[in-house]
Amino acid sequence: MPNFRNPRAGRPHLRTVSITGVGSYVPAKVLSNADLESLVETTDEWITTRTGIRERRLAAPGEATSHMATEAARRALASAGIRAEEVDLIIVATITPDMQFPSTACLVQRNLGAVRAAAFDIEAACSGFVYALDIASHFVASHTYNTVLVIGAEKMSSVVDWNDRNTCVLFGDGAGAAVLQNRPNAHGLLTTCLGSDGGKASLLELPGGGSACPATADTVSRRLHFLRMDGKETFKNAVNAMVAAGQEALGRCGVTIADVKCIIPHQANQRILSAVAERLGAREDQVFVNVDRYGNTSAASVAIALDEAVAGGRIGRGDLVLLVVFGAGLTWGAALIEW
Ligand code: ACO
């Protein structure tokens, strides 16, 4: 087991915070690269070589973000061995809420029957799950709540412009969830490093439908309700930010990348994953990858990957796990966890 420093230790009034259960859900419908060839001018070869994505999942008609979030949450609660009534707080990270309000977290609370829980959403795009983990951890550490459910869930297919080949090939739908509690005699979440740069907000945005640009027939005809992205600039910023956040997390805990059992980066693009791994000095077998099967599921991405990594035996008790994320905002972050 690696030797590490716990930056959260030495504060006796705070508790440690562990992930005691994980779960995920992806819709059944698969959209392959071959299927996309009949929608926009693209090829399986272009998508595979530029992104590593082979297929993605699409929510069924009528299936909203809250439905996927609820299913992932049920699985996470089952894996933690707790009942919905025991949950104190639900945080949903999403950029594709069911509606402007009420929050998706409140809808999940209703669906689960988590009658004691407070609930709210946060929005940090693809970085949302790590932002939410950080927020949740403080509630547990400070003894405010004992059990917090953190969910990353997205129906990206509802905001993707299916006429724009630059973006529609990249995204998919799904949800992942984690239960945070104090586990006695465990370190759990060692540190989180968050960052943002609103100066680059326009690199990745969905301009229509908010208070700056309320929905009208004109905004619909100008396709302002779909996401837009400067892919090349996003790519460069993503690699730099994820590497810097990962290094900061490792440095804070006095460990090197070699001490980490499993690195779970935001699954945006295989080339981004490879560049991040190389610049962190990681071996290929340390990096968890499922972007080939799901594409970019935004806030759900690392949550789904974490669940699959645990289920597949890639992470065991005591292992160090590094999450690194990046998204619109710009936002980024890293979390180092003793599992
Ligand atoms: N099929 C075929 N050709 C395409 C497609 C497609 N699906 N998409 C773009 N092209 C074309 C372009 O039109 C361009 O053609 P041109 O040279 O005639 O103008 C050509 O391919 C090259 O396009 P580039 O933009 O140079 O391609 P690049 O190698 O940069 O790859 C990509 C594009 C995959 C989008 C890449 O930039 C990327 O992955 N960026 C990061 C995206 C990302 O991670 N976004 C999510 C961030 S997180 C969040 O919060 C949502």
Residues whose N, C-alpha, C, O or C-beta is under 5 A from the ligand:
A	BS01	ACO	E41 T42 T43 W46 R50 T51 A125 C126 R165 N166 V169 G231 K232 T234 F235 A268 N269 F326 G327 A328
